[in-house]
Amino acid sequence: MTVEQQSEFFPESPPRWQGHILTSILERWDIAVELVIRDFFFEGTGDPIVLNIENGAIDFSRSGGYLDHLVPSLDAVKHEVASGVVVPDAVPAWQPPTLVEFLVP
């Protein structure tokens, strides 16, 4: 099983791989562009735009149907993350520290 990051991998992959692709974490650039255009032309704040689960710029793919039975639970977790009830670690606990972590507290 695999989870792809940044793009929808399922439709592009060879059919023999599709049975091993659980989901993809999507970076929704269409939403990112819309947020930038909306800010520039209509809101004009000039503030940095953070792409996240709350504004829909980060999501998971439902291609392949392997997660269909889990979608309600995954949507509940997405809501908890977006509302701040759950705050994921920026770096997994099992990952060794990097130079950036030492330089940026």
C-alpha positions in Angstrom: 0.0 0.0 0.0 1.1 3.5 -0.7 0.0 7.1 0.0 1.1 9.6 -2.7 1.7 13.2 -1.8 1.1 16.4 -3.8 -0.9 14.9 -6.7 -3.6 12.5 -7.7 -1.4 9.4 -8.5 -4.2 6.8 -9.0 -5.4 7.7 -12.5 -1.8 8.2 -13.8 -0.5 4.9 -12.4 -0.4 1.6 -14.3 -3.4 -0.6 -13.7 -1.2 -3.2 -11.9 -0.2 -0.6 -9.3 -3.7 0.8 -8.7 -4.6 -2.0 -6.3 -1.8 -0.9 -4.0 -2.5 2.8 -3.9 -4.5 3.6 -0.8 -4.9 7.4 -1.3 -3.1 10.5 -2.3 -2.7 13.7 -0.2 -3.7 16.5 -2.5 -2.3 20.0 -2.7 -5.2 21.8 -4.3 -3.4 24.4 -6.4 -6.7 25.4 -8.0 -7.9 26.6 -4.5 -4.5 28.2 -3.9 -4.8 30.3 -7.1 -8.3 31.3 -6.2 -7.3 32.4 -2.7 -4.4 34.5 -4.1 -6.6 36.1 -6.8 -9.4 36.8 -4.3 -7.0 38.4 -1.9 -5.2 40.5 -4.6 -8.3 41.8 -6.4 -11.0 41.8 -3.8 -9.8 41.7 -0.2 -6.4 43.4 -0.7 -4.9 42.4 2.7 -1.6 41.3 1.3 -1.3 38.9 4.2 0.4 35.6 3.7 -2.0 32.9 2.6 -1.6 29.6 4.4 -2.8 26.6 2.5 -4.3 24.0 4.8 -7.2 21.6 5.5 -9.4 24.4 6.8 -9.5 26.3 3.5 -9.7 23.1 1.4 -6.2 23.5 -0.1 -5.1 20.2 1.5 -7.3 17.1 1.1 -7.2 13.4 0.4 -8.1 11.6 -2.7 -11.1 9.2 -2.9 -9.9 7.5 -6.1 -10.1 3.8 -6.3 -12.8 3.5 -3.6 -10.5 1.9 -1.1 -11.4 4.5 1.6 -15.1 4.8 0.8 -16.1 3.1 4.1 -13.7 5.5 6.0 -14.7 8.8 4.5 -17.0 9.9 7.3 -14.3 9.1 9.9 -11.6 10.9 7.8 -13.8 13.9 7.3 -14.4 14.0 11.1 -10.6 14.0 11.6 -10.2 16.7 9.0 -12.7 18.8 10.8 -10.9 18.3 14.1 -7.6 19.4 12.5 -9.1 22.4 10.8 -10.8 23.5 14.1 -7.6 23.1 16.1 -8.9 20.3 18.3 -6.2 18.0 16.9 -2.8 19.6 16.2 -0.5 17.2 14.3 3.2 17.2 14.9 5.1 19.0 12.2 7.8 16.3 12.3 6.9 12.7 13.1 8.3 11.5 16.5 10.1 8.6 14.8 12.0 10.9 12.4 15.5 12.0 13.5 16.0 15.7 14.0 17.3 17.7 11.1 19.5 20.7 10.9 16.5 22.9 10.3 15.0 21.8 13.6 18.1 22.8 15.5 18.2 26.2 13.8 14.5 27.0 13.9 12.9 26.5 17.3 
